[in-house]
Structure formats: C-alpha cells, structure tokens
Amino acid sequence: MDAFDGFPDFMATNGSALSRFAYLLVGNHADAEDLLQSALTKTAVHWRRVARYDNPAAYVRQAMVNEIYGRWRRRRLLRMVSVTKVPERSSADAADASVDRLVVWRALDRLTPRQRAVLVLRFHEDLSVEETAALLRCSTGTVKSQTHAALSRLREMAPELADLRVS
Amino acid sequence: MPELRTIFAHEAADVPTYDVGAKVLRAARRRRRLRTTVTAATALAAVLGGGGLFVTLRSASPAADMIAADRPATVSSVAWLPSSVDMTVPEPPLLPLDRAVGRGALIYKTCDLPCPARLVTEDGTQYALPRVAQMPPTIPRRATLSPDGRWLSYPDAQGNYLLRDLTGTKTLPTGNRRATGWSADSAWVGVADASSEDGVEALAPPATNAAARPLPADDTRPLAGLTTDGAAVFGGAEAHEDGNPRIDLYVVDDSGAGRSVPVDVKGQVGSTEDLHSGTLIRTVDDDTVLVQLLEWSDSKQGRTSIAGDLLHIDAASGEVLARIRLPEPINTTTVTGESATTAKGQAFRTLAAVVPDGVLLKVFRDGAPVAVELLDLASGDRSTIATFANSVATEVLLPGES
C-alpha cells in the first residue's frame, strides 16, 4: 500500500475550500499558495495517521495556522497599509460596498495572525467557539477574547469600521 | 457597513484552487525517503555505541524539518548591542537612579559572589550594579534585562529586588521577587520568589498599572516565558518512558486555564544526545518554544555533555516543528595534574534568549563566553553581533535571559 493512498482524492475534494481558507488567512495569492503547499506537504508526510482522523481537513487548517504564526514572527516589519486610501468611486451603492470591503481587508492585514485566524474561523468557516478553540488548541475563553480583541482593533484602526457588524 | 461574514465570502469567492498537488507529493516523497535513511543511520550508531566503539553520529530528526544553521557565521550588528564589549574596565560607576541611562544591552560578572554585576547599555557605557552584602550567599542575586533592554530587574544593596525602567527613572519594588521570564515583546514579566522561584506572577510594565496575575505552576517546571497576551509556558520536567526522554510543557492561557502538553521527542533525539533536568526552554512567540539538546561523549574522565542542536516545538500541540542544526560542538577535556582538568579546545553555543531580532546564542570557547550570535530560525543564518574582548566573564546575561 502506498503511503499516500487517498491523498490525491483528499486534495481534489478539499482543495478549493482550503485554498480559500489560506487566502483569507494571509490576504494575498502568492503567500496563500505557499502556505497551502507547506501545510499539505506536512499532512502528506503524516497521511497514514491523518487519513484516519474524522476530519483530515481540520489538520490541514491547523497546520496552516501554525505556519502563519511562525512566519509572522520572522517577518516583524508588517506592511503598513493605509486604510484610508481607497479607489475611485464608480457608482454609489456598489462603490460604497466595495470601499467598505477594501477598508476591512486592509485593516485585517494589521491584526496578529491569531486574531485574524480567529475571525476567519468564526466568520468564514463558521466554526463555533468550541470548534475554533479545538482547532487552535486553546481555551474557549481565549477564542472569545481574541475575537473581541480583533474586532476592537479593526474598529480602532479605522473609525469607519465603527459599525462593522458580525453575527 | 456589511457584515464581516459577507466581506469574507466576497473576498473568497474568486479564489482559485491553487494547483500544488504535484509539488506536494514530490516534497512529501522526498521527506519520507530522508526519514528512512536517517532512521537506519541512527540504528547503526546505536549498535556501534553498544559494542564499545563510540561513534559521535549526529542523527537528524526523522519527522521534523531540519534547518541547517551550521554554516560559518557572518559578521553583523544590531543597534542595541555594542559590537565589542571590554570586560576589563576597572570599577565602572554605580548605576544612577536619578536619570535615564538608555536601554540595557547585556549584564556580565567577572567573579563569583559577592562580586557585583555590571550593566552595559546600548551605547557601550558600563555601570556597576549594587553590591549586595546582606543576602545569604545561597540566594541568587541575578539581574535580568527585558528582551527590548528597557527593563532591568536587580537587587539593591539591601537585597530587595527592583524593576527599573532604564529609559527613565521609574522603579517598581518587587521585594524578594525577581524576574524569571519575559514575553517576547517585553510587555509582560514573570516574577517569582528569588530563592525558590515559586509563586510566579505575571506583571505588565508599571506604565499600565496592571495588577499582578498569579500563574499556576508546580515546582518541577520553571517558567519558559510569557506570551504577548500574558499567558505563560512552563517546561522542563522530563519523563523517561521506555528510555526515551520527554518534555512536559505546561501552558497557561490568558484566562488562567492550564493544561499539560507532552512533547514526545522520540525520534528527534539521537543516540548520543539527551535532555536532562534543567534543559533550557525559551518561548519564541505566542505558540512555540525552543529547547536545546545535549550531546554526550565518553572519555577517560567519564561521560560529559555539551550543548548541541535546538528543537523548535509547537507549544499548543507538542509537535516538534523543526530541528535546528548548530555547528558541531567540541567537547574536549585535558587533564593537567592529578585532579585538575581544563576545557581546552572546548567550543559550543548555548541558547540564551529570544529577542525581536531573532534568537540569541552565546558562544563559549575554553569555558568562557566569547561572542553573541543572532540566529534566524527560518533560514538558519547566524551572524556574530558582538564579541567580548579579553573575556574574563564568569557569567554573561543577554536581554530576555533569566
């Protein structure tokens, strides 16, 4: 039996969702592809074990989160992107929504990796507090406090995000 | 303002599926081939060692990434550490309390107790710390610097510890409690009883007036460090199950909840390597730690050990993320006379601290600290950032080291 039996199928089934997750974690395609490749490689090396898990995709997500923590420490000088620089408006309603998304997207760049990961897991992957805590290997209290801290920081960085909504 | 969920969904909608499958499988196959090769080599070393022929074979981790950090070091500098420190300066002035002196770069001592320690600031100025005569000689009088060099924890002449802002004049008395660990960003300091290191509490800098927060710990696990949100990692207790060393981390999150995280280093530790009590653990960032292995060798004087490679560990899962291969240590001893031995020709590096610039290593030759290197964990690049001219130091403490 080959050590990677089933792994190509796993990648085919989960590749899209994991690509989106990687992109939301790091905010650009180059880093996201690199991140996904690194996490999948680690997963493949341990595939015989991981394949038996209930949710191997969660293992890949966890590997990605661990990876970005390490990369952030190595890249101390964060990109300083002004959240007030926005593109020209074209039409009223569509432009307003576009501007809002751009403001939020750039503000996300200035969160810590843990804060950003918590928001992505909670509000894109739709994980519960408990599921997020399990994936991040921390307490539910930490998830809640990191969520609060992340949202507060977004609002603090850009006053126009004061009414940023979450459900 | 739309919902955050909607914003995420919109951004994610156009993300393509990254085509990494082929590259992933190639890389994974290569790593599995390396594991098979190294495991066989490790087994060979064990057989040869057991047969009386000692082979110092540095075995690589079969399951963790290997980062080669054993290339020659370049020469570089950092703003906060003078490139050369003269340790023969006679009687520097006492550290003043009424003015700022600038960030600390390192602390050193040139003799044993009751010899006072000396502080070197980032501009190279040296100051003597108070001579403490009243404390029992068995109580440590260890001064420590925060990773950013701003805060100095040290005992005054009466033996009471102070936490001093070197960039100003603010001083916080901490009684008989000294700093035993810092967060990488210097935002948090762990203080504990100077003699027993029991009763660790986390303190935010005095500027924030935050109250001290007790951290649960036991007496077998020293503080490895704090995270940027005031959580803590304790470590060092080893259990030898089936003859294999194991590290037990105890992680306390910022809500105060603690949990054990066993780190199984089986397969990461070669047949000529070990951990033993007092193995140094340092926090790297909020979620990972570094631990240093020891290499041992047999000689006429018996079995001796010397500092070796580093392991980078995920403190949340206990997974060994990488092994950092440092230059091969040289562990030689020379018998001079009937009872004296010297460490002539001995050379090794010890894991000192983690600062914003990277990992600090202290270089020792013939038993004395001679230089400081900065290690980039990702690339394995090392650079010599300071040398100690005429090194007569018995001890050197770098920022973040406690």
Contacts between the chains, C-beta under 8 A, distances in Angstrom:
chain1	res1	chain2	res2	distance
A	3	B	32	6.2
A	4	B	25	6.2
A	4	B	28	6.7
A	4	B	29	7.7
A	7	B	25	7.2
A	8	B	21	6.5
A	8	B	25	7.4
A	11	B	21	5.0
A	11	B	24	7.2
A	12	B	21	7.8
A	15	B	17	4.5
A	15	B	18	7.3
A	15	B	21	7.4
A	16	B	17	4.6
A	19	B	15	5.5
A	19	B	16	6.7
A	19	B	17	5.0
A	19	B	18	4.8
A	20	B	12	4.1
A	20	B	15	4.7
A	22	B	18	7.3
A	23	B	11	7.4
A	23	B	12	6.5
A	23	B	15	4.5
A	24	B	8	5.9
A	24	B	11	6.6
A	24	B	12	5.8
A	29	B	15	7.6
A	29	B	16	8.0
A	29	B	18	7.8
A	32	B	15	7.6
A	32	B	18	6.9
A	33	B	18	4.2
A	33	B	20	6.3
A	36	B	18	5.3
A	36	B	20	5.8
A	37	B	18	7.4
A	37	B	20	4.1
A	37	B	23	5.9
A	37	B	24	5.9
A	37	B	27	7.8
A	40	B	20	6.3
A	40	B	21	8.0
A	40	B	24	4.4
A	41	B	24	5.0
A	41	B	27	4.6
A	41	B	28	5.4
A	41	B	31	7.4
A	44	B	24	5.6
A	44	B	25	6.5
A	44	B	27	7.8
A	44	B	28	3.5
A	45	B	28	5.1
A	45	B	31	5.1
A	45	B	32	6.4
A	45	B	63	7.6
A	47	B	28	7.6
A	62	B	317	7.6
A	66	B	287	7.1
A	66	B	314	5.7
A	66	B	316	7.6
A	66	B	317	7.6
A	66	B	321	7.4
A	69	B	285	6.2
A	69	B	286	6.8
A	69	B	287	5.0
A	69	B	288	7.1
A	70	B	285	7.4
A	70	B	288	6.6
A	70	B	321	7.3
A	70	B	377	7.8
A	70	B	378	7.6
A	71	B	378	7.8
A	72	B	285	7.7
A	73	B	184	7.9
A	73	B	284	6.5
A	73	B	285	4.3
A	73	B	377	7.9
A	74	B	376	7.3
A	74	B	377	6.8
A	74	B	378	4.6
A	76	B	356	6.1
A	97	B	2	6.1
A	100	B	1	5.5
A	100	B	2	5.8
A	100	B	7	7.4
A	101	B	2	7.2
A	101	B	7	5.0
A	101	B	10	6.0
A	101	B	11	7.0
A	104	B	4	7.0
A	104	B	7	5.1
A	105	B	7	7.2
A	105	B	11	6.3
A	112	B	228	7.8
A	114	B	286	6.5
A	114	B	287	7.8
A	119	B	4	6.7
A	119	B	8	8.0
A	120	B	8	6.8
A	123	B	3	8.0
A	123	B	4	4.8
A	123	B	5	4.6
A	123	B	8	5.8
A	124	B	5	6.8
A	124	B	8	3.9
A	124	B	9	6.9
A	124	B	12	6.5
A	126	B	5	8.0
A	136	B	316	7.2
A	137	B	316	3.6
A	137	B	317	5.7
A	138	B	253	5.6
A	138	B	316	6.9
A	139	B	253	5.0
A	139	B	255	5.4
A	139	B	257	4.7
A	141	B	253	7.1
A	141	B	254	7.7
A	141	B	255	3.5
A	141	B	257	6.8
A	142	B	231	7.9
A	142	B	253	4.9
A	142	B	254	6.1
A	142	B	255	6.2
A	145	B	229	7.8
A	145	B	254	6.5
A	145	B	255	7.2
A	151	B	4	8.0
A	160	B	1	7.6
A	161	B	1	7.0
A	163	B	1	4.7
A	164	B	1	5.5
A	164	B	4	6.3
A	165	B	1	6.3
A	165	B	2	7.3
A	165	B	3	4.6
A	165	B	4	6.9
A	166	B	3	6.4
A	166	B	4	4.9
A	166	B	5	7.1
A	167	B	3	6.1
A	167	B	5	6.6
